[in-house]
Amino acid sequence: MDFVSRDMFSGLPDPLISHILSFLPTKEAASTSVLSKRWRFLFASVTNLDFKSNGNSPSFMEFVDMLLDLQGTAPLKRFSLHLTDYPDPVHVTVWILHALGRGVSDLTLRLSEYPLPHEIFVSKTLVRLKLGEGHDVTFSADVEDVFLPKLKILDIDSVVFEEEGVGFARLLSGCPVLEELVLTNMGWENWEFCSVSVTTLKRLTIFLDDFDENPMSVWFDTPNLEYLEYSDNIAREYPKVNFSSLVEAHIGLRLSEDQSADADFSEEDGYFSEEYEEEKEMVGNATNFLLGLCNVQILYLSAKTLEVCTFCCEATPVFNNLIQLTIESNDESGWDSLPALLPNCPILETLIFKGLVHKSTDGCGNMCLCKPLKNPSCLSSSAVKVLKIILSVDIDDEGMEMEQIMHFLEKMPRIEQLVVYFNISYDPSVFDLSKKLQSIPRIASPKCNFQVISPNLSLSSTLPSTLSKKWSAPPNEEYSWFLKALT
């Protein structure tokens, strides 16, 4: 068998073997060059190179020099360089320029405090560029000929621009076909005044550090954007927000520490009582940004964003196209914004809760059971047909989650399906919840199918009367969705 296997592999054409070697770690792929003369030439044609070093060792530099010299000027698709210590800048510059000279299309540089050569930003072959990922990189914008005519994906992590927002704006302006932009851990000096203005952009991901301050001004002009992930303190102003083509958005806006303190004081001072309702004062203003999301079809709101909607929005936007809404919930944030939000989603079909525990306030009274109901519940006019609830812990001893689920079923007249996901393998909890659901005396919907799903078990039935009952392992597609939702 060994002889046959060896003979079969040797019989593969050279381009195919080189392609296979491209998927191996570079050190392992390089080790095949000692097998024979043929293998040495095969490795020389590998198009993907990935170098990583935890130290500034001479042997590593010699290894990289030797491999690049062996490959000569052969075309290169991907070049990745990850150095945790400060490297010899002469060697690093030579390596980067070597990759650019070979027409590399995918370049990843994770370097510590290294000034990038300007040749990167005038490359005619780069399609994907990733900079940083955990290390500060200085981008010098001394010249104005930044031009990356083929760049479609730009991923920036912990990068410091010397000219603050100017260098960042110059970089974006030099990417005429950019489709995806990822910004992570941008320094405060880069983001205090920032503009993302790219008409070709389709995907935008922004994860910024939790600074104590609020950005002064953030501008979005991305008319063709289809997917947005945005996590940041709210800006003092959003002069322009153009998301006219947006389909899906995951929003993690949050208050600064000072704004949170003001919001807590407002609640304690009777902010949501009828006496103060007409005099409420906002602690910030994210109205323009939230209005810019009004065309979205799929929306995820973090628990902190619910606070922003409560304390930093003049009027709740109307989401005429929204069909799926996910709400993250925790015991530090209330549901005060939900009674106004749900009626403003006229065609909402699927409502997802990541947790049901939330801060008890006067403002969420007709959404839940925190306070006695004073007005008709906003749930009574809901168009939601599918309700999904993700519980990452066991049902609490006081049964608050169960009472909340019952409240939903008793108030939402169009519910056709209820799915409860447990992130535990403790089957008694699944059986217990299923049994309690079956014992609900009345529900608002004429008929509702429900499922209770855990990693090991799936129970299903029909309300109000148990017309069918099925016990089985959870369907792969259902549990896969659950795992994805948890992240």
C-alpha positions in Angstrom: 0.0 0.0 0.0 2.8 2.4 0.8 4.4 1.8 -2.6 1.1 2.2 -4.4 0.3 5.4 -2.4 3.7 6.8 -3.1 3.5 6.0 -6.7 0.0 7.5 -7.1 1.2 10.8 -5.5 4.3 10.9 -7.6 2.1 10.4 -10.7 0.2 13.6 -10.1 1.0 16.5 -12.4 3.5 19.1 -11.1 0.9 22.0 -11.0 -1.4 19.9 -8.8 1.3 19.0 -6.4 2.4 22.6 -6.1 -1.2 23.6 -5.5 -1.4 21.1 -2.6 1.8 22.3 -1.1 0.4 25.8 -1.1 -2.1 24.8 1.6 0.6 23.5 4.0 2.5 25.7 6.5 5.4 27.1 4.7 8.0 25.3 6.9 6.4 22.0 6.1 6.1 22.7 2.5 9.7 23.8 2.3 10.8 20.5 4.0 9.6 18.6 0.9 12.3 20.3 -1.2 15.0 17.9 0.2 13.1 14.8 -1.1 14.5 15.0 -4.6 15.4 17.4 -7.4 11.9 17.3 -8.7 10.4 18.3 -5.3 12.8 21.2 -5.0 11.5 22.7 -8.2 7.9 21.9 -7.1 8.3 23.9 -4.0 9.8 26.7 -6.0 6.5 27.1 -7.7 4.3 27.3 -4.5 2.2 30.4 -4.7 1.2 30.9 -1.0 3.8 31.8 1.6 3.1 32.2 5.3 6.0 33.2 7.6 5.6 33.5 11.4 8.2 34.1 14.1 7.9 34.6 17.8 11.4 36.1 18.0 14.0 38.0 16.1 16.2 35.1 15.4 18.9 35.0 12.7 17.9 31.5 11.7 14.4 32.7 10.8 15.7 35.5 8.7 18.1 33.1 6.9 15.2 30.7 6.3 13.0 33.4 4.7 15.9 34.7 2.6 16.7 31.2 1.4 13.1 30.4 0.4 12.6 33.7 -1.4 15.9 33.2 -3.3 14.9 29.6 -4.2 11.6 30.8 -5.7 13.1 33.7 -7.6 10.5 35.8 -9.5 7.8 33.1 -9.9 4.3 34.6 -9.5 2.9 34.8 -6.0 -0.7 34.8 -4.8 -0.6 35.1 -1.0 2.2 36.4 1.2 1.7 36.5 5.0 4.3 37.8 7.5 3.6 37.7 11.3 6.5 38.9 13.5 5.9 39.5 17.3 9.3 41.2 18.0 10.7 44.3 16.3 12.4 42.9 13.2 15.4 44.2 11.2 13.6 46.8 9.0 16.0 46.3 6.1 15.2 42.6 5.9 11.4 43.1 6.3 11.3 45.8 3.6 13.2 43.6 1.2 10.8 40.7 1.8 7.7 42.9 1.3 9.1 44.5 -1.9 10.1 41.0 -3.1 6.4 39.9 -2.7 5.1 43.0 -4.4 7.5 42.5 -7.3 6.2 39.0 -7.8 2.6 40.4 -8.3 1.2 39.2 -4.9 -2.6 39.6 -4.7 -3.2 38.8 -1.0 -0.9 40.5 1.5 -1.1 40.1 5.3 1.3 41.9 7.5 1.2 41.6 11.3 4.2 43.5 12.5 5.1 45.4 15.6 5.8 49.1 15.3 7.1 48.9 11.7 6.7 51.8 9.2 5.2 50.3 6.0 6.9 51.0 2.7 4.9 53.2 0.5 5.1 50.7 -2.4 2.3 48.7 -0.7 -0.1 51.6 -1.4 0.6 51.9 -5.1 0.4 48.2 -5.9 -1.3 47.3 -9.1 -1.9 43.7 -8.2 -3.2 43.7 -4.6 -6.8 42.4 -4.2 -6.7 41.8 -0.4 -4.6 43.7 2.1 -4.6 43.0 5.9 -2.6 45.1 8.3 -1.9 44.8 12.0 -4.0 42.4 14.0 -2.9 43.1 17.5 0.1 45.4 16.7 0.4 49.1 16.0 1.5 49.9 12.4 2.4 53.3 11.3 1.1 54.4 7.9 3.0 57.4 6.5 0.9 59.5 4.1 3.7 61.8 3.0 2.8 61.5 -0.7 -0.6 61.8 -2.4 -0.3 59.0 -5.0 -2.0 56.3 -2.9 -3.6 54.1 -5.5 -4.7 50.4 -5.3 -6.7 49.9 -8.5 -7.6 46.2 -7.8 -8.0 46.2 -4.0 -11.4 44.8 -3.0 -10.8 43.8 0.7 -9.0 46.0 3.2 -8.6 44.8 6.9 -7.0 47.1 9.4 -6.3 46.1 13.0 -4.6 48.4 15.5 -3.1 50.7 12.8 -2.0 54.2 13.7 -2.1 56.8 10.9 0.4 59.6 11.3 -2.0 62.2 9.9 -4.9 61.1 12.0 -8.1 61.0 9.9 -6.4 62.5 6.9 -4.2 59.5 6.2 -7.1 57.1 6.6 -9.3 59.2 4.2 -6.5 59.3 1.7 -6.1 55.6 1.9 -9.8 55.0 1.2 -9.8 57.5 -1.7 -7.1 55.5 -3.4 -9.2 52.3 -3.5 -11.6 52.8 -6.4 -13.1 49.2 -6.4 -13.1 48.5 -2.6 -15.9 46.1 -1.6 -15.1 45.1 2.0 -13.6 47.1 4.8 -12.8 45.9 8.3 -11.6 48.3 11.0 -10.6 47.0 14.4 -9.1 48.8 17.4 -8.6 52.0 15.6 -6.8 54.5 17.8 -8.8 57.4 19.3 -6.7 59.9 17.3 -7.8 58.2 14.1 -11.5 58.0 14.9 -12.4 61.3 16.7 -13.2 62.8 13.3 -13.7 60.0 10.7 -15.4 59.6 7.4 -16.1 56.3 5.6 -17.0 57.5 2.1 -16.7 54.6 -0.5 -19.4 54.3 -3.1 -18.3 50.8 -4.1 -18.3 49.3 -0.5 -20.6 46.3 0.1 -19.5 45.1 3.5 -18.3 47.2 6.5 -17.2 45.9 9.9 -16.1 48.3 12.6 -15.1 47.1 16.1 -13.6 49.9 18.2 -12.2 50.0 21.7 -14.5 51.0 24.5 -13.1 54.5 25.0 -14.3 56.8 27.8 -15.0 59.5 25.2 -17.4 59.9 22.3 -16.1 60.5 18.8 -16.8 64.0 17.7 -18.1 63.2 14.2 -18.5 60.1 12.2 -19.7 60.2 8.5 -20.9 57.3 6.4 -21.4 57.7 2.7 -21.8 54.1 1.4 -24.8 54.0 -0.9 -24.1 50.4 -2.0 -23.4 48.9 1.4 -25.3 45.6 2.0 -23.8 44.4 5.3 -22.8 46.4 8.4 -21.3 45.5 11.7 -20.7 48.5 13.9 -19.5 48.6 17.6 -18.5 51.9 19.1 -19.4 54.7 21.5 -22.0 56.9 19.9 -20.6 59.9 18.1 -21.5 63.5 19.1 -22.9 63.9 15.6 -23.5 61.9 12.4 -23.5 64.5 9.7 -24.3 62.1 6.9 -25.5 58.5 7.0 -26.1 56.9 3.6 -27.0 53.2 3.9 -29.7 53.2 1.1 -28.9 49.6 0.0 -28.4 48.1 3.4 -29.8 44.5 3.9 -28.3 43.3 7.2 -26.9 45.3 10.2 -25.4 44.2 13.5 -25.3 47.3 15.8 -23.3 47.5 19.1 -23.6 51.2 19.9 -23.0 52.1 23.5 -23.0 55.1 25.9 -19.8 56.5 27.3 -19.3 56.3 31.1 -20.5 59.8 31.6 -23.6 59.3 29.5 -24.4 56.0 31.3 -24.2 57.9 34.6 -26.5 60.6 33.3 -28.9 57.9 32.1 -28.9 56.1 35.5 -29.6 59.5 37.2 -32.6 60.1 34.8 -34.1 56.7 35.7 -33.7 57.3 39.4 -35.2 60.8 39.1 -38.4 59.5 37.5 -37.4 59.7 33.9 -40.1 57.3 32.7 -42.9 58.3 34.9 -45.9 60.0 33.4 -45.0 63.2 35.3 -41.6 63.5 33.5 -42.4 61.9 30.2 -42.9 65.3 28.4 -39.7 66.7 29.8 -37.2 63.9 29.2 -33.7 65.0 28.1 -31.4 62.8 26.0 -27.9 62.1 27.1 -26.6 61.9 23.5 -28.0 62.0 20.0 -27.7 59.0 17.6 -31.0 59.8 15.8 -29.4 60.4 12.4 -27.5 57.1 12.5 -30.5 55.1 13.6 -32.6 56.7 10.9 -30.0 55.7 8.4 -30.8 52.1 9.1 -34.5 52.3 8.2 -34.2 50.3 4.9 -32.5 47.3 6.6 -34.2 43.8 6.3 -32.2 42.0 9.1 -31.2 43.8 12.3 -29.3 42.8 15.4 -29.3 45.2 18.4 -27.0 44.6 21.3 -28.2 45.3 24.9 -26.2 48.5 25.0 -27.8 49.6 21.8 -31.2 49.3 23.4 -30.0 51.9 25.9 -28.9 54.2 23.1 -32.3 53.9 21.5 -33.9 54.9 24.8 -31.6 57.8 25.8 -30.2 59.0 22.5 -33.0 59.0 19.9 -35.4 61.8 19.3 -38.0 59.5 17.6 -38.0 55.8 16.9 -37.4 55.1 13.2 -39.9 53.2 11.1 -38.4 50.0 9.6 -40.7 49.3 6.7 -38.5 46.6 5.3 -37.5 44.8 8.5 -38.3 41.1 8.5 -35.9 39.7 11.2 -35.0 41.4 14.4 -32.6 40.1 17.0 -32.5 41.6 20.5 -29.6 40.9 22.9 -30.6 41.1 26.6 -28.8 41.3 29.9 -29.5 42.4 33.5 -27.8 45.7 33.0 -30.0 47.1 30.2 -33.8 47.6 30.1 -36.3 47.0 27.3 -37.6 50.6 27.4 -37.1 51.2 23.7 -39.0 48.0 22.6 -42.6 49.2 23.1 -41.9 52.0 20.5 -39.7 49.9 18.3 -41.9 46.8 17.6 -45.0 48.8 16.3 -42.6 50.5 13.9 -41.7 47.2 12.2 -45.0 46.6 10.3 -43.8 43.5 8.3 -41.6 41.9 11.0 -41.8 38.1 10.7 -39.1 36.7 12.9 -38.2 38.0 16.4 -35.2 36.6 18.2 -34.2 37.1 21.8 -30.7 36.3 23.0 -31.7 36.0 26.6 -34.8 37.2 28.4 -33.3 38.6 31.6 -33.2 42.4 31.6 -33.2 45.4 33.8 -36.6 46.1 35.4 -37.8 49.6 34.6 -41.0 51.5 34.3 -40.5 52.0 30.5 -40.8 48.4 29.4 -44.1 47.7 31.3 -46.2 46.8 28.3 -43.5 44.6 26.8 -42.9 42.3 29.8 -44.1 41.7 33.3 -41.6 43.9 35.2 -44.3 46.4 36.2 -48.1 46.3 36.2 -49.5 46.9 32.7 -50.9 50.4 32.3 -51.6 50.4 28.6 -52.4 47.8 26.0 -49.4 45.7 25.2 -47.4 46.6 22.1 -47.3 42.8 21.5 -51.0 42.7 20.7 -50.5 44.4 17.3 -47.3 42.6 16.4 -47.0 40.9 13.0 -44.4 38.4 14.2 -44.9 34.9 13.1 -41.7 33.2 14.4 -40.4 33.8 17.9 -36.9 32.3 18.7 -35.4 32.5 22.2 -31.8 31.6 23.0 -31.2 30.7 26.7 -27.5 30.2 27.5 -28.3 29.2 31.1 -30.9 27.1 32.9 -34.3 28.5 33.5 -33.9 30.6 36.7 -35.4 29.4 40.0 -38.0 32.1 40.0 -39.3 31.2 36.6 -39.0 34.7 35.1 -38.0 33.4 31.7 -40.9 31.0 31.6 -43.3 33.7 32.7 -42.0 36.0 29.9 -42.4 33.2 27.3 -46.0 32.7 28.5 -46.6 36.5 28.3 -45.4 36.5 24.7 -47.7 33.6 23.8 -50.7 35.2 25.5 -50.2 38.6 23.8 -48.9 37.9 20.3 -51.8 37.0 18.1 -50.0 35.9 14.9 -47.3 33.6 16.4 -47.1 30.4 14.3 -43.8 29.0 15.6 -41.9 29.2 18.9 -38.4 27.9 19.1 -36.4 27.8 22.4 -32.7 27.0 22.3 -30.8 25.8 25.3 -27.0 26.1 25.4 -26.8 23.2 27.9 -26.9 19.4 27.6 -29.1 19.0 30.7 -32.1 17.2 29.3 -34.4 17.6 32.4 -34.5 21.4 31.7 -35.7 20.7 28.2 -38.4 18.3 29.3 -39.5 20.7 32.1 -39.9 23.7 29.8 -41.7 21.6 27.2 -44.1 20.3 29.8 -44.8 23.8 31.1 -45.4 25.1 27.5 -47.9 22.3 26.9 -49.8 23.3 30.1 -50.4 26.9 29.1 -54.2 27.4 29.3 -54.6 29.9 26.5 -52.6 31.7 23.8 -53.4 34.6 21.5 -52.6 32.7 18.3 -55.1 30.1 17.0 -52.3 27.6 16.5 -48.6 27.7 17.4 -46.0 25.0 16.9 -43.2 25.0 19.4 -39.8 23.4 19.6 -37.4 23.1 22.6 -33.9 22.3 21.4 -30.7 21.5 23.2 -27.4 19.9 22.0 -28.8 16.5 22.6 -32.6 16.7 22.3 -35.4 18.3 20.3 -39.0 18.3 21.6 -41.9 19.6 19.5 -45.6 20.1 20.0 -48.6 22.2 19.1 -50.5 24.8 21.1 -53.1 25.4 22.5 -54.0 21.7 22.4 -51.3 19.0 22.0 -52.1 17.9 18.5 -48.7 16.3 17.9 -45.7 15.5 19.9 -42.3 14.4 18.6 -39.0 13.7 20.5 -35.8 13.5 18.4 -32.3 14.7 18.1 -32.1 18.4 17.0 -32.1 18.9 13.2 -28.6 19.8 12.0 -29.7 23.0 10.4 -31.6 24.2 13.5 -28.7 23.5 15.9 -26.2 25.0 13.4 -28.3 28.2 13.4 -28.3 28.2 17.2 -24.5 27.9 17.4 -24.1 30.7 14.9 -26.5 32.9 16.8 -24.5 32.4 20.0 -21.5 34.0 18.4 
